[in-house]
């Protein structure tokens, strides 16, 4: 097991975002505005879904890591802090997923 967290990854992304785009893949993604990391997130999500359907556990682990990385880069591009997302997830755990989804349809 690892002690590496999404918060650790978020901090690493913040550090790498400050580098010149020719020296950091993260900075290069962010230099493209939200569209570039959004496109990569979509690609990686599809690859993760395919790996899951094919039952390729190792590939799913790899692609899931790519999804989480690209999601955090996209959040940074959109000006959304990881704690905001975590707070939303925590808020949603106060009720069942079925009830929470039903409540969202009425707003």
N, C-alpha and C positions, 0 to 999 in steps of 0.2 A: 504494500500500500504506500501511497505517496502523500506527503503533506502539502503538495502544490495545489493551490486553489484558483478559482476564477478570479479572485481579487489579486492574486499573484500575477496571473496572466494579464489582467487589466493594467497593473502597474508596469509590467514589462512593455506592454503596448504603448503606454504613455511615454516611457523612456525612449522607445524606438521611434515614436512619432516626432520627436524633437530632432532627430537626425536628418541630414540632407536626403532627399528622395533617391539620389544615386548611390546611397550607402545603406539604405534600409528599405526592405520590402514593405514594411508597415507604413513608412512615410510616403513611399511611392503610391500605395493604395489610397492613402488619405489625400494626396495631392490631386487625385482624380475626382475629388468631390464624392458625395455619397453614392453616385451611380457606380463607381468602380468597385468599392467593397460590396455593394448590394448585388452586383452581377456575380462576383466571386462567391458570396454566401449562397446564392441560388444554385450555382454550379455544384458547390460542395454538398449542399443539402440533397440534391438529386443523386449525387454519387453515394452518399450515406444511405439513402433509401434503397438504391439498387443493391448495395452491399448487404443490407438487411434482408431484402427479398431473396437474394441468392444464398443466404445463409453463410456468408463469408465473414466470420466473426472478426478476424484480424483486420480485414479491410474496413469493416464497420468501425472498429476502434480508431483506425487512422483517419477515416473520413469524419467521424464525430469530432475528433480533435480539430480538424480543419474547420468544421462548422462553428465550433465554439470560438475559435480564433477570429474567424471572419465576422461573426456576429458582434464580438466585442469591438472590432475595428469599425464596423458599421455604426454601432452605438456612439462611438467617439466621433465619427463623421457627422452624425445627427445631433450631437450635443446632448446626448442622453448618458447620464452616469450609471454605472452598474448598480450602485445602491438604490437607485430609483426602480430599476427592474426587480431587484430582490425584494424591495418593499411591496411592489405590486404582487409578486408571487406569494409573499407572506400574507397579504391581505386576502388573497384568493383562498388560502388554506383554511379560512374561518368558516367556510361552508363547503358542501360537496361540489365536485366539478359539474355535475348535472344542474344543480341549483344555480351555480355561478354563471354557467352558460345561458341558462334561461333568463337570468336577470339582465345579462348584457343585451339580449334581443329586445328588451323593452325600453332601452335607453337610446 
